[in-house]
Amino acid sequence: MPWWGVASSVLAPVLLIGGWTAGAALQPLPFNSVTRSISALGAQGMPYRWLITIALLGVGACHVVTGLALRPAAEAGRIMLIFGGVSGMVIAANPQHIHSGNPVHEIFSVSGVVLMMLWPVAAMRAYPGAPAALRPQAAWTYGLFTLVLLFWFTAELFGGDQLGLAERAITADQSLWPLVVVLSVLMTQRSPVTLAERAAALRSR
């Protein structure tokens, strides 16, 4: 696991959570993060919209870099993580209009959420000694948990009063999981038991 992949996985949640926190705090009028979405902070005409735009561009770029670096994961999952990052960058580059939606923003928001939810399942590894976060049980557990958050977010879109909270929950969840996977890979690489298992597997070939 190259150092630059570790750095990108750490930086993604820092940029995301720091960006929406700073963007809301700097608004000249009180901004309710429980009821209002992250996209509202970056909408055209909003003060300091550049801050959340830069943060979202950075998060997307970090996911692309992490996907390139995450060599222990299955290739299909890495590709999905990369395209999830690209979707995030397209979202940032196509903000919502202050009084209306933006079809490009909305389409890539949906595709990004779906890709970021499914990539861990596509990245699974079932061989002995595989990193814990890449094993099927962990991947499916994460996927189901994220699906619950997605149902919550979808329900809030239809008249709920916690839209911002639900959106922040699912985006934080999806930005943190690549870091969990990377940390799992690092722990596995440093595990003497795993090294012994690999040596035994090589001798048996």
C-alpha positions in Angstrom: 0.0 0.0 0.0 1.9 3.1 -1.2 2.1 6.1 1.1 0.2 8.4 -1.3 -2.8 6.0 -1.1 -2.7 6.1 2.7 -2.5 9.9 2.6 -5.5 10.2 0.2 -7.7 7.9 2.3 -7.0 10.1 5.4 -7.5 13.4 3.6 -10.9 12.5 2.1 -13.0 12.6 5.3 -11.0 15.5 6.6 -11.8 17.6 3.5 -15.4 16.5 3.5 -16.3 17.1 7.2 -14.0 20.1 7.5 -15.5 21.6 4.3 -19.1 21.4 5.3 -18.4 22.5 8.8 -16.4 25.6 7.8 -18.9 26.4 5.0 -21.8 26.4 7.3 -20.0 28.4 10.0 -19.0 31.2 7.6 -22.5 31.8 6.3 -23.6 35.4 7.1 -27.0 34.0 8.1 -27.5 31.0 10.4 -27.3 27.7 8.4 -29.1 24.7 9.7 -27.0 21.7 8.8 -29.7 19.3 10.1 -32.3 20.4 7.6 -30.3 21.8 4.7 -28.1 19.8 2.4 -24.4 20.0 1.6 -25.3 20.9 -2.0 -27.1 24.0 -0.6 -23.8 25.3 0.7 -22.3 25.0 -2.8 -25.3 26.3 -4.7 -24.9 29.2 -7.1 -25.2 32.5 -5.3 -24.3 31.1 -1.8 -21.6 32.9 0.1 -18.3 30.9 0.4 -19.6 28.4 -2.1 -16.0 28.0 -3.4 -15.1 26.4 -0.1 -17.4 23.4 -0.3 -16.7 23.2 -4.1 -13.0 22.8 -3.4 -13.7 20.3 -0.6 -15.8 18.1 -2.8 -13.3 18.3 -5.7 -10.6 17.3 -3.3 -12.7 14.4 -1.8 -13.4 13.1 -5.3 -9.7 13.3 -6.3 -8.7 11.5 -3.1 -11.1 8.6 -3.9 -9.5 8.3 -7.3 -6.0 8.2 -5.8 -7.0 5.7 -3.2 -8.6 3.5 -5.8 -5.4 3.5 -7.8 -3.3 2.7 -4.8 -5.6 0.0 -3.2 -3.9 -2.9 -5.0 -4.9 -5.7 -2.5 -8.6 -5.0 -3.5 -10.3 -6.7 -6.4 -9.9 -4.7 -9.6 -13.6 -4.2 -10.2 -14.0 -2.6 -6.7 -11.0 -0.3 -7.4 -12.5 0.9 -10.7 -15.9 1.6 -9.0 -14.1 3.6 -6.3 -12.3 5.6 -8.9 -15.5 6.4 -10.8 -17.2 7.2 -7.5 -14.5 9.8 -7.0 -15.0 11.1 -10.6 -18.7 11.4 -9.9 -18.0 13.5 -6.8 -15.8 15.8 -8.8 -18.5 16.3 -11.5 -21.0 17.1 -8.7 -18.7 19.8 -7.4 -18.2 21.2 -10.9 -21.9 21.4 -11.5 -23.6 23.1 -8.5 -27.3 23.4 -8.0 -29.0 26.6 -9.0 -30.2 28.7 -6.1 -33.9 28.3 -7.0 -33.8 25.1 -9.0 -32.0 21.8 -9.4 -29.3 20.9 -11.8 -29.8 17.6 -13.8 -26.1 16.9 -14.1 -25.6 17.5 -10.4 -28.5 15.2 -9.5 -27.6 12.4 -12.0 -24.0 12.2 -10.7 -25.2 12.5 -7.1 -27.2 9.3 -7.6 -24.4 7.5 -9.5 -21.8 8.5 -7.0 -23.8 7.3 -4.0 -24.5 3.9 -5.7 -20.9 3.4 -6.8 -19.6 4.3 -3.3 -22.1 1.9 -1.7 -21.2 -1.1 -4.0 -17.5 -0.8 -4.5 -16.6 -2.6 -1.3 -18.6 -5.7 -2.4 -16.9 -5.6 -5.8 -13.5 -5.3 -4.0 -14.0 -8.3 -1.8 -11.2 -10.9 -1.3 -11.9 -14.3 0.2 -8.4 -15.8 0.3 -6.9 -16.8 3.7 -5.3 -13.9 5.5 -7.2 -11.3 3.4 -7.5 -7.8 5.0 -10.5 -7.9 7.4 -12.3 -5.0 5.7 -12.0 -6.7 2.3 -13.5 -10.0 3.4 -17.1 -10.8 2.3 -18.7 -10.4 5.8 -17.3 -6.9 6.3 -18.1 -5.8 2.8 -21.7 -7.0 2.9 -22.2 -5.6 6.4 -21.0 -2.2 5.2 -23.1 -2.4 2.1 -26.3 -3.2 4.1 -25.5 -0.4 6.6 -25.1 2.1 3.9 -28.3 0.9 2.2 -30.1 1.7 5.4 -28.6 5.2 5.4 -29.6 5.6 1.7 -33.2 4.7 2.5 -33.2 7.3 5.3 -31.8 9.9 3.0 -34.4 9.0 0.3 -37.2 9.3 2.8 -36.0 12.7 3.8 -36.0 13.9 0.2 -39.8 13.6 0.3 -40.6 16.0 3.1 -38.4 15.1 6.0 -36.9 17.6 8.4 -33.5 15.9 8.7 -32.3 16.0 5.1 -29.0 17.6 5.9 -28.3 15.2 8.7 -29.1 12.1 6.6 -27.0 13.4 3.7 -24.1 14.1 6.0 -24.4 10.6 7.6 -24.2 8.8 4.3 -21.5 10.9 2.8 -19.4 10.7 5.9 -19.9 6.9 5.9 -18.8 6.6 2.3 -15.8 8.8 2.7 -14.6 6.9 5.8 -14.8 3.4 4.5 -11.9 3.7 2.1 -9.8 4.7 5.1 -11.0 1.7 7.1 -10.0 -0.6 4.2 -6.6 1.0 3.9 -6.0 0.7 7.6 -7.0 -3.0 7.4 -4.6 -3.5 4.5 -1.8 -1.9 6.5 -2.5 -4.1 9.6 -2.5 -7.2 7.5 0.8 -6.3 5.8 2.3 -6.0 9.3 0.8 -9.2 10.7 3.3 -12.0 11.3 0.5 -14.6 11.2 -0.5 -13.4 7.7 3.1 -13.5 6.5 3.4 -17.1 7.8 0.2 -18.0 6.0 1.5 -16.5 2.8 4.8 -18.4 3.1 2.9 -21.6 3.7 0.7 -21.0 0.7 3.8 -20.4 -1.5 5.4 -23.6 -0.3 2.3 -25.6 -1.1 2.2 -24.5 -4.7 
